Amino acid sequence: MYLLIDAALRFLEPQYSLLRNAESDYGNGAFAWLMDLNFLLRATFSLAAVGASALAWRLHGWVRTGLALVAMWAVASGLLAFFPDDLAGTPVTTSGRLHVLLALIAFVAMAVGALSVSVGLAREAGTRAMGFWLTGIAVVGLLVLPLVGRPPIRLDIGLFERIFLGVEPLWLAAVSWWTYGTAPRMSPSGTA
């Protein structure tokens, strides 16, 4: 749903450039409610992945810390729905400042949290292979993160933010898929 809504917003609001405008810019105008829904979907999907992982895995230092950071990403992502950003060239508002702060918290928490969980899983014998795959995805997100704020080419935030916002949900989807595939199944009597 998240990807479908993003694609729909691209066609509903063609004045926003995929390369130059932040995804949050869709939170302004007639279809702002769709972007708000997307923030809430991202939060829900992320919290579901954290919850399922917390139930299925043995939680220890790296993994526990990482899941807490991913939960922080989820909460901050959901709060973005209530604080629209300021479009470039418009006056700075309190809502816009809060939006930027929440986005910064969310992005850093997700990048560091994904890497922490991945490294923690890679250190365990039973989860080593998946941990290595997840670490690869997490490293890409971590490398793209600084480019979101300071792109090296003459583009604004859009391109690198969209790469980041593609990589992190991919990491969450991989974690969810793997957790679902490896979690013990419960019988009607409640035993694994």
Residue frames as a rotation matrix with the C-alpha (Angstrom) as fourth column:
MET 1
0.566 0.824 0.000 0.00
0.824 -0.566 0.000 0.00
0.000 0.000 -1.000 0.00
TYR 2
0.354 -0.520 -0.777 2.83
0.241 -0.752 0.613 2.39
-0.904 -0.405 -0.141 0.90
LEU 3
-0.706 -0.690 0.160 4.43
0.287 -0.072 0.955 2.02
-0.647 0.721 0.249 -2.54
LEU 4
-0.285 0.688 0.667 1.09
0.946 0.092 0.310 2.24
0.152 0.719 -0.678 -4.35
ILE 5
0.703 0.546 -0.455 0.16
0.638 -0.767 0.064 5.45
-0.314 -0.336 -0.888 -2.55
ASP 6
-0.058 -0.809 -0.585 3.58
0.106 -0.587 0.802 6.95
-0.993 -0.016 0.120 -3.33
ALA 7
-0.795 -0.211 0.568 3.12
0.545 0.160 0.823 6.07
-0.264 0.964 -0.012 -7.01
ALA 8
0.160 0.940 0.302 -0.41
0.976 -0.197 0.096 7.49
0.150 0.279 -0.948 -7.03
LEU 9
0.559 0.020 -0.829 0.78
0.415 -0.873 0.258 10.74
-0.718 -0.488 -0.496 -5.43
ARG 10
-0.570 -0.821 -0.039 3.36
0.315 -0.263 0.912 11.12
-0.759 0.508 0.408 -8.19
PHE 11
-0.695 0.363 0.620 0.55
0.664 -0.006 0.748 11.25
0.275 0.932 -0.237 -10.75
LEU 12
0.388 0.896 -0.216 -1.93
0.908 -0.332 0.254 13.17
0.156 -0.294 -0.943 -8.60
GLU 13
0.814 -0.205 -0.543 0.62
0.079 -0.888 0.454 15.88
-0.575 -0.412 -0.707 -7.74
PRO 14
0.606 -0.587 0.536 2.85
0.790 0.371 -0.488 16.10
0.088 0.720 0.689 -10.87
GLN 15
0.799 -0.299 0.522 4.22
-0.183 -0.948 -0.261 19.51
0.573 0.113 -0.812 -9.85
TYR 16
0.625 -0.599 0.501 6.54
-0.603 0.037 0.797 17.78
-0.496 -0.800 -0.338 -7.37
SER 17
0.318 -0.634 -0.705 9.79
-0.752 0.283 -0.595 16.45
0.577 0.720 -0.387 -8.80
LEU 18
0.951 -0.029 -0.309 10.98
0.159 0.901 0.405 12.98
0.267 -0.434 0.861 -7.79
LEU 19
0.139 -0.989 -0.041 14.53
0.770 0.134 -0.624 14.32
0.622 0.055 0.781 -7.86
ARG 20
-0.555 -0.441 0.705 14.11
0.107 -0.878 -0.466 17.68
0.825 -0.183 0.535 -6.20
ASN 21
0.038 0.673 0.739 11.18
-0.777 -0.445 0.445 17.46
0.628 -0.591 0.506 -3.78
ALA 22
-0.887 -0.236 0.397 11.06
-0.454 0.599 -0.659 15.55
-0.082 -0.765 -0.638 -0.53
GLU 23
-0.682 0.669 -0.297 8.40
0.483 0.717 0.503 12.87
0.549 0.199 -0.812 -0.26
SER 24
-0.478 0.466 -0.745 6.89
0.765 -0.196 -0.614 14.95
-0.431 -0.863 -0.263 2.57
ASP 25
-0.917 0.130 -0.376 6.02
-0.257 -0.915 0.310 17.72
-0.304 0.381 0.873 0.11
TYR 26
-0.649 0.730 -0.214 3.06
0.147 0.397 0.906 15.57
0.746 0.557 -0.365 -0.93
GLY 27
-0.401 0.470 -0.786 1.71
0.916 0.194 -0.352 16.36
-0.013 -0.861 -0.509 2.53
ASN 28
-0.631 0.217 -0.745 0.68
-0.046 -0.969 -0.243 19.81
-0.775 -0.119 0.621 1.24
GLY 29
-0.787 0.345 -0.512 -2.31
-0.610 -0.304 0.732 20.44
0.097 0.888 0.450 -0.98
ALA 30
0.085 0.985 -0.148 -5.46
-0.960 0.121 0.253 18.59
0.268 0.121 0.956 -1.96
PHE 31
0.592 0.124 -0.796 -4.01
-0.157 0.987 0.037 15.10
0.791 0.103 0.604 -1.51
ALA 32
-0.287 -0.717 0.636 -2.19
-0.780 -0.210 -0.590 15.74
0.556 -0.665 -0.498 1.77
TRP 33
0.389 0.535 0.750 -4.42
-0.877 0.463 0.124 13.17
-0.281 -0.706 0.650 3.43
LEU 34
0.930 -0.089 -0.357 -2.90
-0.100 0.873 -0.478 10.45
0.354 0.480 0.803 1.23
MET 35
-0.041 -0.999 0.028 0.62
-0.180 -0.020 -0.983 11.34
0.983 -0.046 -0.179 2.35
ASP 36
-0.200 0.051 0.979 -0.58
-0.969 -0.162 -0.189 11.40
0.149 -0.985 0.082 5.96
LEU 37
0.834 0.522 0.182 -2.05
-0.534 0.845 0.022 7.93
-0.142 -0.115 0.983 5.44
ASN 38
0.624 -0.663 -0.413 1.30
0.014 0.538 -0.843 6.83
0.782 0.520 0.345 4.03
PHE 39
-0.333 -0.728 0.600 3.18
-0.648 -0.286 -0.706 8.06
0.685 -0.624 -0.376 7.09
LEU 40
0.116 0.479 0.870 0.77
-0.957 0.288 -0.031 6.09
-0.265 -0.829 0.492 9.28
LEU 41
0.948 0.177 -0.264 1.12
-0.268 0.893 -0.362 2.99
0.172 0.414 0.894 7.09
ARG 42
0.149 -0.974 -0.169 4.91
-0.188 0.140 -0.972 3.20
0.971 0.176 -0.163 7.33
ALA 43
-0.375 -0.237 0.896 4.62
-0.889 -0.183 -0.420 3.47
0.264 -0.954 -0.142 11.11
THR 44
0.539 0.692 0.481 2.23
-0.784 0.621 -0.016 0.52
-0.310 -0.369 0.876 11.33
PHE 45
0.835 -0.288 -0.468 4.33
-0.112 0.744 -0.658 -1.71
0.538 0.602 0.589 9.06
SER 46
-0.150 -0.974 0.170 7.48
-0.371 -0.104 -0.923 -0.85
0.917 -0.202 -0.345 10.99
LEU 47
-0.244 0.121 0.962 5.90
-0.969 0.000 -0.246 -1.48
-0.030 -0.993 0.118 14.40
ALA 48
0.828 0.557 0.061 4.49
-0.548 0.828 -0.116 -4.78
-0.115 0.062 0.991 13.17
ALA 49
0.511 -0.727 -0.458 7.96
-0.059 0.502 -0.863 -5.86
0.858 0.468 0.214 11.99
VAL 50
-0.444 -0.664 0.602 9.46
-0.640 -0.235 -0.732 -4.86
0.628 -0.710 -0.320 15.35
GLY 51
0.123 0.594 0.795 6.73
-0.967 0.251 -0.038 -6.65
-0.223 -0.764 0.605 17.30
ALA 52
0.931 0.223 -0.288 6.99
-0.310 0.901 -0.304 -9.86
0.191 0.372 0.908 15.27
SER 53
0.173 -0.957 -0.232 10.77
-0.122 0.213 -0.969 -9.84
0.977 0.196 -0.080 15.53
ALA 54
-0.392 -0.296 0.871 10.68
-0.844 -0.262 -0.468 -9.23
0.367 -0.919 -0.147 19.27
LEU 55
0.494 0.656 0.571 8.37
-0.807 0.590 0.021 -12.22
-0.323 -0.471 0.821 19.73
ALA 56
0.966 -0.011 -0.260 10.32
-0.139 0.822 -0.553 -14.54
0.220 0.570 0.792 17.43
TRP 57
0.259 -0.963 -0.081 13.95
0.033 0.093 -0.995 -13.81
0.965 0.255 0.056 18.30
ARG 58
0.393 -0.322 -0.861 16.14
0.919 0.134 0.370 -14.09
-0.004 -0.937 0.348 21.34
LEU 59
0.807 -0.026 0.589 16.71
0.102 -0.978 -0.183 -10.45
0.581 0.208 -0.787 22.22
HIS 60
0.312 -0.780 -0.543 20.20
0.904 0.067 0.422 -9.48
-0.293 -0.622 0.726 23.28
GLY 61
-0.150 -0.465 -0.873 22.26
0.441 -0.822 0.361 -6.27
-0.885 -0.330 0.328 23.19
TRP 62
-0.930 -0.310 -0.196 22.64
-0.019 -0.492 0.870 -5.42
-0.366 0.814 0.452 19.51
VAL 63
-0.672 0.722 0.162 19.26
0.533 0.320 0.783 -6.76
0.513 0.613 -0.600 18.45
ARG 64
0.080 0.718 -0.691 17.35
0.982 -0.177 -0.070 -5.26
-0.173 -0.673 -0.719 21.38
THR 65
-0.327 -0.286 -0.900 18.94
0.251 -0.945 0.209 -1.83
-0.911 -0.157 0.381 20.84
GLY 66
-0.995 -0.098 0.003 18.32
0.023 -0.201 0.979 -1.99
-0.095 0.975 0.202 17.10
LEU 67
-0.399 0.915 0.050 14.67
0.798 0.321 0.510 -2.94
0.451 0.243 -0.859 17.48
ALA 68
0.098 0.386 -0.917 14.18
0.788 -0.594 -0.166 -0.06
-0.608 -0.706 -0.362 19.92
LEU 69
-0.632 -0.401 -0.663 15.65
-0.055 -0.830 0.555 2.32
-0.773 0.387 0.503 17.33
VAL 70
-0.912 0.375 0.164 13.44
0.252 0.199 0.947 0.88
0.322 0.905 -0.276 14.57
ALA 71
-0.036 0.917 -0.398 10.45
0.998 0.053 0.032 1.39
0.050 -0.396 -0.917 16.88
MET 72
-0.175 -0.105 -0.979 11.60
0.370 -0.928 0.033 5.01
-0.912 -0.357 0.201 17.29
TRP 73
-0.983 -0.151 -0.102 11.64
-0.054 -0.295 0.954 5.33
-0.174 0.944 0.282 13.47
ALA 74
-0.554 0.830 0.070 8.09
0.719 0.435 0.542 3.97
0.419 0.350 -0.838 13.41
VAL 75
0.138 0.615 -0.777 6.74
0.897 -0.409 -0.165 6.38
-0.419 -0.674 -0.608 16.02
ALA 76
-0.421 -0.363 -0.831 8.48
0.053 -0.924 0.378 9.39
-0.905 0.115 0.409 14.46
SER 77
-0.982 0.094 0.164 7.21
0.172 0.081 0.982 8.34
0.079 0.992 -0.096 11.00
GLY 78
-0.203 0.974 -0.099 3.66
0.946 0.222 0.238 8.22
0.254 -0.046 -0.966 12.32
LEU 79
0.095 0.195 -0.976 3.99
0.647 -0.757 -0.088 11.64
-0.757 -0.623 -0.198 13.95
LEU 80
-0.881 -0.466 -0.084 5.06
0.219 -0.559 0.799 13.15
-0.420 0.686 0.595 10.61
ALA 81
-0.460 0.788 0.410 1.43
0.795 0.160 0.585 12.81
0.396 0.595 -0.700 9.51
PHE 82
0.473 0.721 -0.506 0.44
0.879 -0.424 0.218 15.49
-0.057 -0.548 -0.834 12.02
PHE 83
0.314 -0.464 -0.828 3.11
0.102 -0.851 0.516 18.07
-0.944 -0.246 -0.220 11.16
PRO 84
0.861 0.044 0.506 3.19
0.502 0.078 -0.861 19.05
-0.077 0.996 0.045 7.46
ASP 85
-0.172 -0.981 -0.093 6.55
0.873 -0.196 0.446 20.16
-0.456 -0.005 0.890 6.09
ASP 86
0.386 0.179 -0.905 7.24
-0.133 -0.960 -0.247 23.60
-0.913 0.216 -0.347 4.61
LEU 87
0.755 -0.115 0.646 7.61
0.649 0.277 -0.709 23.75
-0.097 0.954 0.284 0.85
ALA 88
-0.336 -0.941 -0.033 10.86
0.894 -0.330 0.303 25.31
-0.296 0.073 0.952 -0.40
GLY 89
-0.784 -0.078 0.615 10.53
0.365 -0.860 0.356 29.08
0.501 0.504 0.703 -0.63
THR 90
0.340 0.918 0.201 7.62
0.212 -0.284 0.935 29.33
0.916 -0.276 -0.292 1.82
PRO 91
0.093 -0.293 0.952 7.84
-0.815 -0.571 -0.096 30.78
0.572 -0.767 -0.292 5.32
VAL 92
-0.681 -0.399 -0.614 9.20
0.044 0.815 -0.578 28.46
0.731 -0.421 -0.538 8.00
THR 93
0.301 0.853 0.427 6.51
-0.621 -0.165 0.766 27.30
0.724 -0.496 0.480 10.42
THR 94
-0.161 -0.270 0.949 6.58
-0.940 0.334 -0.065 25.47
-0.300 -0.903 -0.308 13.74
SER 95
0.743 0.498 0.448 4.95
-0.323 0.852 -0.412 22.49
-0.587 0.161 0.794 12.02
GLY 96
0.838 -0.467 -0.283 7.68
-0.223 0.181 -0.958 22.50
0.498 0.866 0.048 9.38
ARG 97
-0.091 -0.896 0.435 10.44
-0.885 -0.127 -0.447 22.65
0.456 -0.426 -0.781 11.99
LEU 98
0.060 0.197 0.979 8.87
-0.757 0.648 -0.083 19.75
-0.650 -0.736 0.188 13.92
HIS 99
0.951 0.309 -0.031 8.53
-0.239 0.663 -0.710 17.80
-0.198 0.682 0.704 10.69
VAL 100
0.440 -0.866 -0.238 12.23
-0.475 0.001 -0.880 18.18
0.762 0.500 -0.411 9.90
LEU 101
-0.289 -0.541 0.790 13.20
-0.955 0.109 -0.275 17.23
0.062 -0.834 -0.548 13.46
LEU 102
0.386 0.522 0.761 10.96
-0.558 0.789 -0.258 14.14
-0.735 -0.326 0.595 13.43
ALA 103
0.957 -0.069 -0.282 12.26
-0.220 0.459 -0.861 13.12
0.189 0.886 0.424 9.99
LEU 104
0.068 -0.996 0.066 15.86
-0.737 -0.095 -0.670 13.49
0.673 -0.003 -0.740 11.19
ILE 105
-0.225 -0.072 0.972 15.13
-0.881 0.440 -0.171 11.38
-0.416 -0.895 -0.163 14.27
ALA 106
0.715 0.606 0.349 13.31
-0.391 0.761 -0.518 8.77
-0.579 0.234 0.781 12.18
PHE 107
0.817 -0.398 -0.417 15.97
-0.345 0.241 -0.907 8.47
0.462 0.885 0.059 9.48
VAL 108
-0.199 -0.947 0.251 18.93
-0.820 0.021 -0.572 8.25
0.537 -0.320 -0.781 11.85
ALA 109
-0.083 0.241 0.967 17.11
-0.817 0.539 -0.205 5.83
-0.571 -0.807 0.153 14.17
MET 110
0.878 0.468 0.097 16.20
-0.321 0.727 -0.607 3.55
-0.355 0.502 0.789 11.26
ALA 111
0.565 -0.723 -0.398 19.66
-0.464 0.121 -0.878 3.55
0.682 0.681 -0.267 9.68
VAL 112
-0.435 -0.762 0.479 21.44
-0.823 0.122 -0.554 2.83
0.364 -0.636 -0.681 12.96
GLY 113
0.065 0.563 0.824 18.72
-0.792 0.532 -0.301 0.45
-0.607 -0.632 0.481 14.18
ALA 114
0.913 0.269 -0.305 18.77
-0.407 0.648 -0.644 -1.63
0.024 0.712 0.701 11.00
LEU 115
0.150 -0.941 -0.302 22.54
-0.503 0.191 -0.843 -1.93
0.851 0.278 -0.445 11.17
SER 116
-0.435 -0.302 0.848 22.45
-0.900 0.127 -0.416 -2.85
0.018 -0.945 -0.328 14.86
VAL 117
0.494 0.683 0.537 19.85
-0.629 0.708 -0.321 -5.59
-0.600 -0.179 0.780 14.38
SER 118
0.858 -0.152 -0.491 21.68
-0.373 0.474 -0.798 -6.91
0.354 0.867 0.350 11.33
VAL 119
-0.166 -0.986 0.027 25.06
-0.649 0.089 -0.755 -7.07
0.742 -0.143 -0.655 13.05
GLY 120
-0.263 0.140 0.955 23.48
-0.903 0.312 -0.295 -8.69
-0.339 -0.940 0.044 16.10
LEU 121
0.770 0.599 0.222 21.89
-0.459 0.760 -0.460 -11.38
-0.444 0.252 0.860 13.93
ALA 122
0.637 -0.600 -0.483 25.11
-0.411 0.266 -0.872 -11.90
0.652 0.754 -0.077 11.96
ARG 123
-0.326 -0.807 0.493 26.93
-0.857 0.032 -0.515 -12.64
0.400 -0.590 -0.702 15.23
GLU 124
0.048 0.441 0.896 24.60
-0.743 0.615 -0.263 -15.53
-0.667 -0.654 0.357 16.14
ALA 125
-0.840 -0.452 0.301 25.15
-0.195 0.768 0.610 -19.01
-0.507 0.454 -0.733 14.68
GLY 126
-0.369 0.775 0.513 21.48
0.692 0.597 -0.405 -19.65
-0.621 0.206 -0.757 13.90
THR 127
0.712 0.681 -0.169 20.87
0.438 -0.620 -0.651 -16.30
-0.549 0.389 -0.740 12.22
ARG 128
-0.166 -0.928 -0.334 24.29
0.220 -0.365 0.905 -15.61
-0.961 0.076 0.265 10.69
ALA 129
-0.622 -0.107 0.776 23.35
0.765 0.128 0.631 -15.99
-0.167 0.986 0.002 7.00
MET 130
0.384 0.833 0.398 20.29
0.858 -0.481 0.178 -13.72
0.340 0.273 -0.900 7.21
GLY 131
0.625 -0.210 -0.752 22.24
0.432 -0.709 0.557 -11.29
-0.650 -0.673 -0.353 9.38
PHE 132
-0.500 -0.866 0.026 24.84
0.455 -0.237 0.859 -10.89
-0.737 0.441 0.512 6.65
TRP 133
-0.388 0.454 0.802 22.17
0.862 -0.131 0.491 -10.20
0.327 0.881 -0.341 4.00
LEU 134
0.690 0.705 -0.166 20.44
0.710 -0.612 0.348 -7.70
0.144 -0.358 -0.923 6.27
THR 135
0.206 -0.705 -0.679 23.77
0.463 -0.542 0.702 -6.04
-0.862 -0.458 0.215 7.06
GLY 136
-0.682 -0.456 0.572 24.35
0.698 -0.171 0.695 -5.47
-0.220 0.873 0.435 3.35
ILE 137
0.093 0.809 0.580 20.97
0.785 -0.418 0.457 -3.75
0.612 0.413 -0.674 2.99
ALA 138
0.764 0.214 -0.608 21.51
0.609 -0.548 0.573 -1.74
-0.211 -0.809 -0.549 6.19
VAL 139
-0.225 -0.925 -0.306 24.93
0.617 -0.378 0.690 -0.52
-0.754 -0.034 0.656 5.05
VAL 140
-0.533 0.114 0.838 23.41
0.763 -0.363 0.535 0.82
0.365 0.925 0.107 1.82
GLY 141
0.564 0.819 0.106 20.85
0.649 -0.519 0.556 2.76
0.511 -0.245 -0.824 3.88
LEU 142
0.568 -0.427 -0.704 23.56
0.574 -0.407 0.710 4.09
-0.589 -0.808 0.014 6.17
LEU 143
-0.529 -0.820 0.220 25.70
0.711 -0.286 0.643 5.22
-0.464 0.497 0.733 3.21
VAL 144
-0.308 0.498 0.810 22.77
0.724 -0.430 0.540 7.02
0.617 0.753 -0.228 1.54
LEU 145
0.428 0.604 -0.672 21.62
0.903 -0.310 0.296 8.76
-0.030 -0.734 -0.679 4.74
PRO 146
-0.191 -0.506 -0.841 24.18
0.492 -0.791 0.364 11.63
-0.850 -0.344 0.400 4.69
LEU 147
-0.912 -0.157 0.378 23.35
0.409 -0.302 0.861 12.27
-0.021 0.940 0.340 1.03
VAL 148
0.054 0.997 0.059 19.74
0.970 -0.066 0.234 13.02
0.237 0.044 -0.970 1.95
GLY 149
0.615 0.191 -0.765 20.79
0.557 -0.792 0.250 16.22
-0.558 -0.580 -0.594 3.71
ARG 150
0.222 -0.640 -0.736 23.71
-0.496 -0.724 0.480 17.18
-0.840 0.258 -0.478 1.47
PRO 151
0.839 0.135 0.527 23.41
0.322 0.658 -0.681 15.76
-0.439 0.741 0.508 -2.05
PRO 152
-0.114 -0.989 -0.094 26.74
0.368 -0.130 0.921 15.72
-0.923 0.070 0.379 -3.93
ILE 153
-0.723 -0.064 0.688 25.13
0.688 -0.154 0.709 16.69
0.061 0.986 0.155 -7.23
ARG 154
-0.949 0.317 0.008 22.88
-0.317 -0.948 -0.023 19.59
0.000 -0.025 1.000 -8.16
LEU 155
-0.232 0.918 -0.321 19.72
0.197 0.367 0.909 17.99
0.953 0.148 -0.266 -6.93
ASP 156
-0.134 0.257 0.957 17.70
-0.899 -0.437 -0.009 18.60
0.416 -0.862 0.289 -3.86
ILE 157
-0.428 -0.090 0.899 16.65
-0.790 0.521 -0.324 16.03
-0.439 -0.849 -0.294 -1.31
GLY 158
0.419 0.893 -0.166 14.29
-0.875 0.348 -0.336 14.00
-0.242 0.286 0.927 -3.50
LEU 159
0.354 -0.298 -0.887 16.54
-0.566 0.686 -0.457 11.45
0.744 0.664 0.074 -5.20
PHE 160
-0.641 -0.736 -0.218 18.56
-0.262 0.476 -0.840 10.38
0.722 -0.481 -0.498 -2.18
GLU 161
-0.525 0.552 0.648 15.58
-0.782 -0.013 -0.623 10.47
-0.336 -0.834 0.438 0.17
ARG 162
0.536 0.776 -0.333 13.70
-0.844 0.487 -0.225 8.15
-0.013 0.401 0.916 -2.17
ILE 163
-0.023 -0.618 -0.785 16.66
-0.340 0.744 -0.575 5.78
0.940 0.254 -0.228 -2.33
PHE 164
-0.885 -0.306 0.350 16.77
-0.404 0.137 -0.904 5.77
0.229 -0.942 -0.245 1.49
LEU 165
-0.245 0.895 0.373 12.99
-0.813 0.020 -0.581 5.31
-0.528 -0.446 0.723 1.68
GLY 166
0.514 0.314 -0.798 13.31
-0.717 0.669 -0.199 2.38
0.471 0.674 0.569 -0.71
VAL 167
-0.365 -0.784 -0.502 16.17
-0.276 0.606 -0.746 0.68
0.889 -0.134 -0.437 1.10
GLU 168
-0.826 -0.024 0.563 14.74
-0.564 0.018 -0.826 0.86
0.010 -1.000 -0.028 4.62
PRO 169
0.255 0.940 0.226 11.32
-0.891 0.319 -0.323 -0.63
-0.376 -0.119 0.919 3.80
LEU 170
0.397 -0.225 -0.890 13.20
-0.522 0.742 -0.421 -3.30
0.755 0.632 0.177 1.82
TRP 171
-0.728 -0.686 0.005 15.15
-0.343 0.358 -0.869 -4.09
0.594 -0.634 -0.496 4.99
LEU 172
-0.487 0.629 0.605 11.90
-0.774 0.010 -0.634 -4.22
-0.405 -0.777 0.482 6.99
ALA 173
0.542 0.695 -0.471 10.29
-0.837 0.496 -0.231 -6.48
0.073 0.520 0.851 4.38
ALA 174
-0.037 -0.648 -0.761 13.31
-0.369 0.716 -0.592 -8.83
0.929 0.259 -0.266 4.45
VAL 175
-0.882 -0.250 0.400 13.20
-0.445 0.156 -0.882 -8.95
0.158 -0.956 -0.249 8.25
SER 176
-0.091 0.944 0.316 9.45
-0.890 0.065 -0.452 -9.61
-0.447 -0.323 0.834 8.19
TRP 177
0.518 0.243 -0.820 9.70
-0.714 0.651 -0.258 -12.30
0.471 0.719 0.511 5.53
TRP 178
-0.385 -0.772 -0.506 12.55
-0.261 0.617 -0.742 -14.04
0.885 -0.153 -0.439 7.32
THR 179
-0.794 0.143 0.591 10.85
-0.598 -0.008 -0.802 -13.77
-0.110 -0.990 0.092 10.73
TYR 180
0.264 0.964 -0.018 7.62
-0.931 0.251 -0.265 -15.20
-0.251 0.086 0.964 9.35
GLY 181
0.461 -0.125 -0.879 9.49
-0.557 0.730 -0.396 -18.06
0.691 0.671 0.267 7.68
THR 182
-0.440 -0.771 -0.460 11.51
-0.052 0.533 -0.845 -19.00
0.897 -0.348 -0.274 10.75
ALA 183
-0.438 0.314 0.843 9.15
-0.882 -0.334 -0.334 -18.30
0.176 -0.889 0.423 13.65
PRO 184
-0.991 0.126 0.050 7.89
0.108 0.957 -0.267 -21.39
-0.082 -0.260 -0.962 15.46
ARG 185
-0.417 0.909 -0.016 4.28
-0.347 -0.143 0.927 -22.19
0.840 0.392 0.375 14.68
MET 186
-0.765 0.222 0.604 1.87
-0.602 0.083 -0.794 -22.50
-0.226 -0.971 0.070 17.59
SER 187
-0.782 0.565 -0.264 -0.57
0.395 0.776 0.491 -25.37
0.482 0.280 -0.830 17.85
PRO 188
0.103 0.901 0.421 -4.15
-0.059 -0.417 0.907 -24.77
0.993 -0.118 0.010 19.07
SER 189
0.659 0.135 -0.740 -2.98
0.662 0.362 0.656 -25.92
0.356 -0.922 0.149 22.52
GLY 190
0.950 -0.279 0.138 -0.41
-0.308 -0.908 0.286 -23.10
0.046 -0.314 -0.948 22.60
THR 191
0.412 -0.861 0.297 2.72
0.137 0.381 0.914 -25.23
-0.901 -0.336 0.275 22.19
ALA 192
0.045 -0.488 -0.872 5.35
-0.847 -0.481 0.225 -24.59
-0.529 0.729 -0.435 19.54
